[in-house]
Amino acid sequence: MKPLRIGCVKYLNARPLIHGWFTDVVLDHPSALCAQLARGELDLALVSSFEFLRNPIYRIVDGISISSDGPVYSVVVAHLGEISAVKEIELDRAAETSGNLLRCLMSELKLRPRFVATSTASLAKGRARLLIGDQAIRFRQEHANEFQFWDLGENWKQLFRLPFVYALWLVRPEVTDPKSIANGLRALRAENLANIKDVIAGEKEFDAGFCNRYYQEHLRFSLGEREKKGLRAFHQVCQKHGLLPKREVALSVV
């Protein structure tokens, strides 16, 4: 029997869902993992929720997600001045879900900035930058007094009154016995959340106080009915703004 090929986003927000997993894990950015999963190079991966909506062949591990129900802290647009005055927003190429979420939010708010590739130039008024994951955390900590940070999780909640689901465990259709794999991942999440101090203790870059606030105040790791409702709302708004084809998508969970 071939070993399970598993991938996971390489961000702090995923640690409570993968810490202590018993086999090797491919750690990469969301866009890279989505491509590997789609090509069949991985059997399952914790990847962008947009990948499921775009290509709904996968089974979703029920009960687990990376979500927020308000400000998420690590998915933000860094900007100067009013967000309504921004003419261009640089997009992180690693961002799958967040880039499309940003497009939807801008459209819903009747804002029409141009979306451009991320550059190394300093940001000036009228130009902003989408930041996600650990990069966003580092930028916020280093430039806290220089920029304003437009939080995508906070703005989604204000518009739709629902949690937003950033990432899901997706299992390819040819994987046999996905239920036992899903049970193992649910057990791992439960154990890590019950012993979150042990997960934080292994973190080398970010201090324990920040990690505890981040996990407790900004992130949710469940996939219940409200998160599923939020995922369906994201699907609908992506269709509304032409980011996905108009079709029904069933959430096949294991």
Residue pairs with C-beta under 8 A, 6 or more apart in sequence:
3 23
3 24
4 23
4 43
4 44
4 175
4 181
5 26
5 41
5 42
5 43
5 44
6 21
6 23
6 24
6 25
6 26
6 42
6 43
6 44
6 45
7 25
7 26
7 27
7 28
7 33
7 36
7 37
7 42
7 44
7 45
7 46
7 47
8 14
8 17
8 18
8 25
8 26
8 27
8 33
8 45
8 46
9 27
9 28
9 29
9 30
9 33
9 46
9 47
9 66
9 133
9 167
10 27
10 28
10 29
10 133
10 134
11 74
11 132
11 133
11 134
12 74
12 133
12 134
12 137
12 203
12 205
12 206
12 211
12 214
13 66
13 74
13 133
13 166
13 167
13 214
13 219
14 46
14 66
14 167
15 192
15 199
15 202
15 203
16 189
16 192
16 193
16 196
16 199
16 215
16 221
17 46
17 64
17 66
17 169
17 185
17 188
17 189
17 192
17 221
18 25
18 46
18 188
19 188
19 192
19 198
19 199
19 202
20 188
20 191
20 192
21 188
26 33
26 36
26 42
26 45
28 36
29 94
30 47
30 48
30 94
30 95
30 96
30 97
30 132
30 167
31 48
31 93
31 94
31 95
31 96
32 94
33 42
33 45
33 46
33 47
34 45
34 47
34 48
34 51
34 96
36 42
36 45
37 44
37 45
37 47
37 51
37 58
37 170
37 172
38 51
38 55
40 172
40 174
42 172
43 171
43 172
43 175
44 61
44 169
44 170
44 171
44 172
44 175
44 178
44 181
45 169
45 170
46 66
46 167
46 168
46 169
46 170
47 96
47 167
47 168
47 170
48 96
48 97
48 166
48 167
49 65
49 97
49 165
49 166
49 167
49 168
49 231
49 234
50 96
50 97
50 100
50 234
50 238
51 58
51 96
51 97
51 170
52 58
52 60
52 168
52 170
52 249
53 231
53 234
53 235
53 238
53 244
53 249
54 244
56 249
56 250
56 252
57 172
57 173
58 170
58 171
58 172
58 173
58 252
59 170
59 171
59 173
59 175
59 178
59 252
59 253
59 254
60 168
60 169
60 170
60 171
60 223
60 251
60 252
60 253
60 254
61 168
61 169
61 170
61 171
61 181
61 182
61 185
61 186
61 223
61 253
61 254
62 182
62 186
62 223
62 253
62 254
63 186
63 189
63 222
63 223
63 224
64 168
64 169
64 185
64 186
64 189
64 221
64 222
64 223
65 165
65 166
65 167
65 168
65 220
65 221
65 222
65 223
65 227
66 165
66 166
66 167
66 219
66 220
66 221
67 163
67 164
67 165
67 166
67 219
67 220
67 221
67 222
67 223
67 227
67 230
68 153
68 157
68 163
68 164
68 166
68 218
68 219
68 220
69 153
69 157
69 163
69 164
69 220
69 226
70 153
70 154
70 157
70 218
71 151
71 153
71 154
71 218
72 151
72 152
72 153
72 154
72 164
72 166
72 218
72 219
73 136
73 137
73 140
73 151
73 153
73 214
73 218
74 131
74 132
74 133
74 134
74 136
74 137
74 214
74 218
75 98
75 101
75 130
75 131
75 132
75 133
75 136
75 151
75 152
75 153
75 166
76 130
76 131
76 136
76 140
76 149
76 150
76 151
76 152
77 83
77 86
77 89
77 102
77 128
77 129
77 130
77 131
77 149
77 150
77 152
78 123
78 128
78 129
78 131
78 139
78 140
78 143
78 147
78 148
78 149
79 86
79 123
79 128
79 129
79 147
79 148
79 149
79 150
80 123
80 124
80 125
80 128
80 147
80 148
81 125
81 126
81 148
83 111
83 128
83 148
83 150
84 111
85 125
85 126
86 111
86 113
86 126
86 127
86 128
87 113
87 114
87 126
87 127
88 113
88 114
88 115
88 116
88 126
88 127
88 128
89 102
89 106
89 113
89 114
89 115
89 116
89 127
89 128
89 129
89 130
90 116
90 117
90 118
90 119
90 127
90 128
90 129
90 130
91 99
91 102
91 115
91 116
91 117
91 118
91 130
92 98
92 99
92 118
92 129
92 130
92 131
92 132
92 135
93 117
93 118
94 132
94 133
95 130
95 132
97 166
97 167
98 130
98 132
98 152
98 166
99 115
99 130
100 238
100 243
101 152
101 156
101 164
101 234
102 115
102 130
102 152
103 115
103 241
103 243
104 234
104 237
104 238
104 240
104 241
104 243
105 152
105 155
105 156
105 159
106 112
106 113
107 241
108 159
108 237
109 155
109 159
113 128
118 129
123 129
123 147
128 150
131 139
131 140
134 205
137 206
137 210
137 214
140 149
152 164
153 164
153 218
156 162
156 164
156 230
157 163
157 164
160 230
160 233
160 237
162 226
162 229
162 230
162 233
163 220
163 226
163 227
163 230
164 230
164 234
165 223
165 227
165 230
165 231
165 234
168 223
169 182
169 185
171 178
171 181
171 182
171 254
175 181
178 254
179 254
181 254
182 254
189 221
192 198
192 199
193 221
196 212
196 215
197 208
197 212
200 208
200 211
200 212
200 215
201 208
203 211
206 214
220 227
228 251
231 251
232 251
235 244
235 249
238 244
239 245
239 246
